Amino acid sequence: MIEQRAAEIVGKISSLLEKVALAVSGGTAVLAKVTLSDWAFISGIFGTAITVTLSWYYQRRRDQREAERQKFDRARAQRDGIEVVYDDN
Protein backbone atom coordinates (compact mmCIF):
# COMPACT_ATOMS: atom_id res chain seq x y z
CA MET A 1 0.00 0.00 0.00
CA ILE A 2 2.72 2.46 1.01
CA GLU A 3 4.93 1.37 -1.88
CA GLN A 4 2.05 1.90 -4.32
CA ARG A 5 1.36 5.40 -2.99
CA ALA A 6 5.08 6.24 -3.11
CA ALA A 7 5.24 5.04 -6.72
CA GLU A 8 2.26 7.28 -7.60
CA ILE A 9 3.92 10.30 -5.98
CA VAL A 10 7.21 9.60 -7.76
CA GLY A 11 5.33 9.29 -11.07
CA LYS A 12 3.59 12.65 -10.52
CA ILE A 13 6.83 14.37 -9.54
CA SER A 14 8.59 12.89 -12.55
CA SER A 15 5.83 14.12 -14.87
CA LEU A 16 5.98 17.58 -13.32
CA LEU A 17 9.77 17.72 -13.64
CA GLU A 18 9.53 16.77 -17.31
CA LYS A 19 7.11 19.64 -17.93
CA VAL A 20 9.33 22.08 -16.05
CA ALA A 21 12.40 20.93 -17.98
CA LEU A 22 10.57 21.37 -21.29
CA ALA A 23 9.38 24.85 -20.31
CA VAL A 24 12.84 25.93 -19.17
CA SER A 25 14.53 24.58 -22.29
CA GLY A 26 11.92 26.24 -24.49
CA GLY A 27 12.36 29.53 -22.64
CA THR A 28 16.12 29.27 -22.98
CA ALA A 29 15.82 28.63 -26.71
CA VAL A 30 13.58 31.65 -27.15
CA LEU A 31 15.83 33.89 -25.06
CA ALA A 32 18.88 32.73 -27.00
CA LYS A 33 17.30 34.08 -30.19
CA VAL A 34 16.71 37.52 -28.71
CA THR A 35 19.49 39.92 -29.68
CA LEU A 36 20.73 42.91 -27.72
CA SER A 37 18.79 45.31 -29.93
CA ASP A 38 15.64 43.24 -29.32
CA TRP A 39 16.21 43.60 -25.57
CA ALA A 40 16.67 47.34 -26.02
CA PHE A 41 13.40 47.53 -27.95
CA ILE A 42 11.51 45.50 -25.34
CA SER A 43 12.91 47.50 -22.42
CA GLY A 44 12.07 50.73 -24.29
CA ILE A 45 8.46 49.66 -24.61
CA PHE A 46 8.26 48.81 -20.90
CA GLY A 47 10.01 52.04 -19.95
CA THR A 48 7.59 54.07 -22.04
CA ALA A 49 4.59 52.30 -20.51
CA ILE A 50 5.89 52.93 -16.99
CA THR A 51 6.62 56.59 -17.77
CA VAL A 52 3.15 57.19 -19.21
CA THR A 53 1.49 55.46 -16.26
CA LEU A 54 3.45 57.42 -13.66
CA SER A 55 2.89 60.70 -15.49
CA TRP A 56 -0.85 60.07 -15.67
CA TYR A 57 -0.99 59.15 -11.97
CA TYR A 58 0.87 62.24 -10.75
CA GLN A 59 -0.99 64.59 -13.10
CA ARG A 60 -4.25 63.21 -11.73
CA ARG A 61 -3.06 63.86 -8.16
CA ARG A 62 -2.02 67.39 -9.13
CA ASP A 63 -5.43 68.08 -10.67
CA GLN A 64 -7.16 66.83 -7.53
CA ARG A 65 -5.00 69.05 -5.31
CA GLU A 66 -5.72 72.08 -7.50
CA ALA A 67 -9.46 71.37 -7.41
CA GLU A 68 -9.38 71.09 -3.62
CA ARG A 69 -7.38 74.33 -3.39
CA GLN A 70 -9.87 76.18 -5.60
CA LYS A 71 -12.77 74.84 -3.56
CA PHE A 72 -11.07 76.01 -0.35
CA ASP A 73 -10.22 79.43 -1.82
CA ARG A 74 -13.76 79.96 -3.07
CA ALA A 75 -15.25 79.03 0.29
CA ARG A 76 -12.86 81.39 2.11
CA ALA A 77 -13.50 84.18 -0.41
CA GLN A 78 -17.26 83.74 -0.12
CA ARG A 79 -16.94 83.89 3.65
CA ASP A 80 -14.91 87.10 3.38
CA GLY A 81 -17.16 88.58 0.68
CA ILE A 82 -14.53 88.54 -2.09
CA GLU A 83 -15.21 87.47 -5.66
CA VAL A 84 -12.61 85.02 -7.03
CA VAL A 85 -12.22 84.42 -10.76
CA TYR A 86 -9.95 81.61 -11.97
CA ASP A 87 -8.38 81.66 -15.40
CA ASP A 88 -8.80 78.14 -16.85
CA ASN A 89 -6.01 78.61 -19.39
C-alpha positions as CSV (number, residue, x, y, z in Angstrom):
1,M,0.0,0.0,0.0
2,I,2.7,2.5,1.0
3,E,4.9,1.4,-1.9
4,Q,2.1,1.9,-4.3
5,R,1.4,5.4,-3.0
6,A,5.1,6.2,-3.1
7,A,5.2,5.0,-6.7
8,E,2.3,7.3,-7.6
9,I,3.9,10.3,-6.0
10,V,7.2,9.6,-7.8
11,G,5.3,9.3,-11.1
12,K,3.6,12.7,-10.5
13,I,6.8,14.4,-9.5
14,S,8.6,12.9,-12.5
15,S,5.8,14.1,-14.9
16,L,6.0,17.6,-13.3
17,L,9.8,17.7,-13.6
18,E,9.5,16.8,-17.3
19,K,7.1,19.6,-17.9
20,V,9.3,22.1,-16.1
21,A,12.4,20.9,-18.0
22,L,10.6,21.4,-21.3
23,A,9.4,24.9,-20.3
24,V,12.8,25.9,-19.2
25,S,14.5,24.6,-22.3
26,G,11.9,26.2,-24.5
27,G,12.4,29.5,-22.6
28,T,16.1,29.3,-23.0
29,A,15.8,28.6,-26.7
30,V,13.6,31.6,-27.2
31,L,15.8,33.9,-25.1
32,A,18.9,32.7,-27.0
33,K,17.3,34.1,-30.2
34,V,16.7,37.5,-28.7
35,T,19.5,39.9,-29.7
36,L,20.7,42.9,-27.7
37,S,18.8,45.3,-29.9
38,D,15.6,43.2,-29.3
39,W,16.2,43.6,-25.6
40,A,16.7,47.3,-26.0
41,F,13.4,47.5,-28.0
42,I,11.5,45.5,-25.3
43,S,12.9,47.5,-22.4
44,G,12.1,50.7,-24.3
45,I,8.5,49.7,-24.6
46,F,8.3,48.8,-20.9
47,G,10.0,52.0,-20.0
48,T,7.6,54.1,-22.0
49,A,4.6,52.3,-20.5
50,I,5.9,52.9,-17.0
51,T,6.6,56.6,-17.8
52,V,3.2,57.2,-19.2
53,T,1.5,55.5,-16.3
54,L,3.4,57.4,-13.7
55,S,2.9,60.7,-15.5
56,W,-0.9,60.1,-15.7
57,Y,-1.0,59.1,-12.0
58,Y,0.9,62.2,-10.7
59,Q,-1.0,64.6,-13.1
60,R,-4.3,63.2,-11.7
61,R,-3.1,63.9,-8.2
62,R,-2.0,67.4,-9.1
63,D,-5.4,68.1,-10.7
64,Q,-7.2,66.8,-7.5
65,R,-5.0,69.1,-5.3
66,E,-5.7,72.1,-7.5
67,A,-9.5,71.4,-7.4
68,E,-9.4,71.1,-3.6
69,R,-7.4,74.3,-3.4
70,Q,-9.9,76.2,-5.6
71,K,-12.8,74.8,-3.6
72,F,-11.1,76.0,-0.4
73,D,-10.2,79.4,-1.8
74,R,-13.8,80.0,-3.1
75,A,-15.2,79.0,0.3
76,R,-12.9,81.4,2.1
77,A,-13.5,84.2,-0.4
78,Q,-17.3,83.7,-0.1
79,R,-16.9,83.9,3.7
80,D,-14.9,87.1,3.4
81,G,-17.2,88.6,0.7
82,I,-14.5,88.5,-2.1
83,E,-15.2,87.5,-5.7
84,V,-12.6,85.0,-7.0
85,V,-12.2,84.4,-10.8
86,Y,-9.9,81.6,-12.0
87,D,-8.4,81.7,-15.4
88,D,-8.8,78.1,-16.8
89,N,-6.0,78.6,-19.4
